[in-house]
């Protein structure tokens, strides 16, 4: 049950230079579509900037997660490959180690508290790496095409096939066409995760953690299409 009237859903953000009105300065930003999808599901979005806090990332995350009912990890730049024991590929970029630390701490606290979690694109990669998995640093080198991200900042329709009996299959059906914009993906699957969707080229497109009440990672962007189903499922898991 929610700890408050309407559920509070934490939504991660990222820090970068941004311009609005007369201002051009460092800001904590997020596409509004994420917050809109959370609100449309009947919850209140709470934007979470990357933050270590006075007691460190773990202490800050514990206090923040304690006030939340669910967590959404959003897309963004690549993880630091050192997190999974690799050196950076030439195509790996936009690494933000402060954001990595903040999101690993938030996710660890949320998993420990059995909060419902929806991990989107980069968020799914954070989930996988936290649980001991690794990433393919540049998918086109493995699959032989750039169909998962034609260019930076562009989305592409990708058909995924879901695993029968999975939570995801019950939500989106046997197959779905989704909006992708990623050049990295899961390689070695993290401990306890189940792969529940793949693209035709074999790329892992979704995972679940069956030991928790609702932990789902998707490599695509449901917020880009305003697809409510995964956000509704997140809130309905409360």
C-alpha positions as CSV (number, residue, x, y, z in Angstrom):
1,X,0.0,0.0,0.0
2,X,1.2,3.6,-0.7
3,X,2.8,5.3,2.3
4,X,0.8,8.5,1.4
5,X,-2.4,9.3,-0.4
6,X,-1.3,9.2,-4.0
7,X,1.8,7.1,-4.4
8,X,5.2,8.9,-4.6
9,X,7.3,7.6,-7.4
10,X,10.9,8.7,-7.5
11,X,12.2,9.5,-11.0
12,X,15.9,9.9,-11.6
13,X,17.3,12.9,-13.5
14,X,20.7,13.9,-14.9
15,X,22.8,16.9,-14.6
16,X,24.1,18.9,-17.6
17,X,24.3,22.3,-19.1
18,X,20.9,23.6,-20.2
19,X,19.3,26.7,-21.5
20,X,15.9,28.1,-20.7
21,X,14.5,31.7,-20.8
22,X,17.5,34.0,-20.0
23,X,19.5,31.2,-18.3
24,X,22.2,28.9,-19.6
25,X,23.7,27.0,-16.7
26,X,24.2,23.6,-15.1
27,X,20.8,22.0,-14.4
28,X,19.1,18.8,-13.3
29,X,17.0,17.9,-16.3
30,X,14.5,15.2,-17.4
31,X,12.2,14.9,-20.4
32,X,8.7,15.8,-19.2
33,X,7.3,12.6,-20.7
34,X,8.6,10.5,-17.8
35,X,6.9,12.6,-15.2
36,X,3.7,12.8,-17.3
37,X,3.5,9.0,-17.6
38,X,3.9,8.6,-13.8
39,X,1.2,11.2,-13.2
40,X,-1.1,9.6,-15.7
41,X,-0.7,6.3,-13.9
42,X,-2.2,8.0,-10.8
43,X,1.0,8.7,-8.9
44,X,3.0,11.8,-8.0
45,X,6.4,12.0,-9.6
46,X,9.3,13.1,-7.4
47,X,12.4,14.1,-9.4
48,X,15.6,12.8,-7.9
49,X,18.8,14.7,-9.0
50,X,22.2,12.9,-8.8
51,X,23.3,13.5,-5.2
52,X,25.8,12.1,-2.8
53,X,24.6,14.0,0.2
54,X,26.6,14.7,3.5
55,X,26.5,11.0,4.5
56,X,27.5,9.7,1.1
57,X,25.4,8.2,-1.7
58,X,24.2,5.1,0.3
59,X,23.0,7.2,3.3
60,X,21.2,9.7,1.1
61,X,19.6,6.9,-1.0
62,X,18.4,5.1,2.1
63,X,16.6,8.2,3.4
64,X,15.2,9.1,0.0
65,X,13.9,5.6,-0.8
66,X,12.3,5.4,2.7
67,X,9.9,8.2,1.6
68,X,9.0,6.7,-1.8
69,X,6.5,4.1,-2.9
70,X,8.2,3.1,-6.2
71,X,11.2,4.1,-8.3
72,X,11.8,4.8,-12.1
73,X,15.4,4.7,-13.4
74,X,15.5,6.7,-16.6
75,X,17.7,6.6,-19.8
76,X,20.8,8.7,-20.5
77,X,24.5,8.4,-21.0
78,X,26.7,5.2,-20.7
79,X,27.7,3.6,-17.4
80,X,31.4,3.8,-16.4
81,X,32.7,0.4,-17.8
82,X,34.9,0.1,-14.7
83,X,31.7,-0.8,-12.9
84,X,31.7,-4.1,-14.7
85,X,35.4,-4.6,-15.0
86,X,36.1,-3.3,-18.5
87,X,38.0,-0.5,-20.2
88,X,36.0,2.1,-22.2
89,X,35.2,1.3,-25.8
90,X,35.9,4.2,-28.2
91,X,32.1,4.6,-28.7
92,X,31.3,4.7,-24.9
93,X,30.5,8.2,-23.9
94,X,28.6,10.7,-21.7
95,X,29.9,8.8,-18.6
96,X,28.9,10.5,-15.3
97,X,30.4,8.7,-12.4
98,X,28.5,10.9,-9.9
99,X,25.2,9.9,-11.5
100,X,26.3,6.2,-11.5
101,X,27.0,6.3,-7.8
102,X,23.7,8.0,-7.0
103,X,21.6,5.6,-9.1
104,X,23.4,2.4,-7.9
105,X,22.8,3.6,-4.3
106,X,19.1,4.4,-5.0
107,X,18.5,1.1,-6.8
108,X,20.3,-0.9,-4.1
109,X,18.1,0.7,-1.4
110,X,14.9,0.2,-3.5
111,X,15.7,-3.5,-4.1
112,X,16.4,-4.0,-0.4
113,X,13.1,-2.4,0.5
114,X,11.2,-4.3,-2.2
115,X,9.9,-1.2,-3.9
116,X,8.3,-1.6,-7.3
117,X,11.0,-0.6,-9.9
118,X,10.8,0.3,-13.5
119,X,14.2,0.6,-15.1
120,X,14.3,2.2,-18.6
121,X,17.1,1.9,-21.1
122,X,20.2,3.0,-19.1
123,X,18.2,2.1,-16.0
124,X,18.0,-1.5,-17.1
125,X,21.8,-1.5,-17.6
126,X,22.2,-0.1,-14.1
127,X,20.0,-2.9,-12.8
128,X,22.0,-5.6,-14.6
129,X,25.4,-4.3,-13.6
130,X,24.4,-3.8,-9.9
131,X,23.4,-7.5,-9.9
132,X,26.8,-8.6,-11.3
133,X,26.1,-8.5,-15.0
134,X,28.1,-6.9,-17.9
135,X,27.3,-4.9,-21.0
136,X,28.0,-4.9,-24.7
137,X,29.6,-1.5,-25.1
138,X,28.7,-1.1,-28.8
139,X,25.8,-3.2,-30.1
140,X,26.4,-2.5,-33.8
141,X,29.7,-4.4,-33.6
142,X,27.8,-7.5,-32.4
143,X,24.6,-7.5,-34.4
144,X,26.0,-5.8,-37.6
145,X,23.6,-2.9,-37.8
146,X,22.5,0.3,-36.1
147,X,18.8,-0.4,-36.0
148,X,18.6,0.1,-32.2
149,X,19.8,3.7,-32.6
150,X,20.2,5.0,-36.1
151,X,21.9,8.2,-34.8
152,X,22.4,9.9,-31.4
153,X,19.2,11.3,-30.2
154,X,17.1,9.3,-32.6
155,X,14.6,6.6,-31.9
156,X,13.8,3.5,-34.0
157,X,10.9,1.1,-34.0
158,X,12.1,-2.4,-32.9
159,X,9.9,-5.5,-32.7
160,X,10.5,-7.5,-29.5
161,X,9.2,-11.0,-28.6
162,X,8.4,-11.6,-25.0
163,X,8.8,-14.7,-22.9
164,X,5.6,-16.7,-22.4
165,X,4.3,-16.4,-18.8
166,X,6.4,-13.4,-17.9
167,X,4.9,-10.3,-16.3
168,X,5.9,-8.4,-19.4
169,X,4.0,-10.8,-21.7
170,X,0.9,-10.3,-19.6
171,X,1.3,-6.5,-19.9
172,X,2.3,-6.0,-23.6
173,X,1.4,-9.4,-25.2
174,X,3.6,-11.9,-27.2
175,X,5.1,-9.3,-29.4
176,X,5.4,-5.5,-29.4
177,X,6.9,-2.8,-31.5
178,X,8.8,-0.4,-29.2
179,X,10.9,2.8,-29.5
180,X,14.6,2.1,-29.0
181,X,17.6,4.5,-28.8
182,X,20.5,2.5,-27.4
183,X,24.0,1.4,-28.6
184,X,24.7,-0.7,-25.5
185,X,22.9,-3.7,-24.1
186,X,23.1,-6.5,-21.7
187,X,25.8,-9.1,-22.3
188,X,26.2,-11.3,-19.2
189,X,22.9,-11.3,-17.3
190,X,23.0,-10.2,-13.7
191,X,22.3,-12.7,-10.9
192,X,18.6,-13.5,-10.4
193,X,17.4,-11.7,-13.5
194,X,15.3,-13.4,-16.1
195,X,15.4,-12.3,-19.8
196,X,11.8,-11.7,-20.8
197,X,12.1,-10.1,-24.2
198,X,14.6,-10.1,-27.1
199,X,14.8,-8.4,-30.5
200,X,15.0,-10.5,-33.7
201,X,18.8,-10.1,-33.6
202,X,19.0,-11.6,-30.1
203,X,19.6,-8.4,-28.2
204,X,18.2,-8.5,-24.7
205,X,15.3,-6.0,-24.6
206,X,13.7,-6.7,-21.2
207,X,14.5,-8.4,-17.9
208,X,12.6,-9.1,-14.7
209,X,13.7,-10.0,-11.1
210,X,11.2,-12.7,-10.0
211,X,12.3,-12.6,-6.3
212,X,10.8,-9.2,-5.9
213,X,7.2,-8.1,-6.3
214,X,7.8,-5.9,-9.3
215,X,11.2,-5.2,-10.8
216,X,11.2,-4.8,-14.6
217,X,13.9,-3.4,-16.9
218,X,13.2,-2.5,-20.5
219,X,15.8,-1.4,-23.1
220,X,13.2,0.7,-24.9
221,X,11.5,4.0,-24.1
222,X,7.8,3.6,-23.2
223,X,7.6,7.3,-22.2
224,X,8.6,8.3,-25.7
225,X,5.3,6.9,-27.1
226,X,3.3,7.8,-24.0
227,X,2.7,4.0,-23.6
228,X,1.0,3.8,-20.2
229,X,1.1,0.1,-19.6
230,X,4.4,-0.3,-17.8
231,X,3.8,2.7,-15.7
232,X,0.3,1.5,-14.8
233,X,1.8,-1.9,-13.9
234,X,4.4,-0.2,-11.7
235,X,1.8,1.7,-9.7
236,X,-0.6,-1.3,-9.6
237,X,2.1,-3.3,-7.9
238,X,1.8,-1.2,-4.8
